[in-house]
Amino acid sequence: MYKRRYSGRRTARQIERDVMDAIAHIIEEKGVSSVTIKEVSKVSKTDVIVLERRYKTDEGLVRAYTSQFDFFLNDHIGLDAEQYATSEAFFTDLITRFIDAIYKNKDMQSIMVWEMYEDSALTRKSARRREDTLTEFLPGFTKLIDEKRIMPEALFAVLTGGLYYILLRGKRSTFCGIDFSTKAGRQLLADTLLEITRKFLIDHPASE
């Protein structure tokens, strides 16, 4: 784990950064379930009392860490369709950026896996918060889909679920004979998702 060097006493922001780094390290080595105040205190070199005052409980630590990925989602799905000349251009950018972001962000991958395998009040709350974030942006997507041909929300659920599964499998093996861990594989994934979506697109308002 990378250790930052500070001259003098750490500021509140520096402590926060070290704590988040410590949590990321623990998750990578042992998984989300191993994040505890005691363990984070040891890795981040921060007094237990300081962590308890700021985060209250182990769950508070995990909640603080996972909530930062709400901003991650906002950055990558919060695109404005009106800024694109066509619906196809919008979805091309959205799909490409989302695949690239999920693939590169190992912390986000760990959180997704944790939400799927551990059933607890915290994972349910984390999953619901991510659902709320997605729901906020769905109207901008669904208006570009022909509702007479397919239910837009179901289309997004199927495509996103497939995308998640393929990317979360990582480098374990090929899938249906395709190596999605390669750049060419991820491009094929993006092209395929776009081709499926293209069949249900309606004209973008800006292009009329």
Buried (B, 14 or more C-beta within 10 A) or exposed (E): EEEEEEEEEBEEEEBBBBBBBBBBBBBEEEBBBEBBBEBBBEBBEBEEEBBBEBBEEBBBBBBBBBEEBBEBBEEBBEBEBEEBEBBBBBBBBBBBBBBBBBBEBEBBBBBBBBBEEBEEEBBEBBBEBBEEBBEEBEEBBBBBBEEEEEEBBEBBEEBBEBBBEBBBEEEEEEBEEBEBBEEEBBEBBBEBBBEEBEEBBEEBEBEE
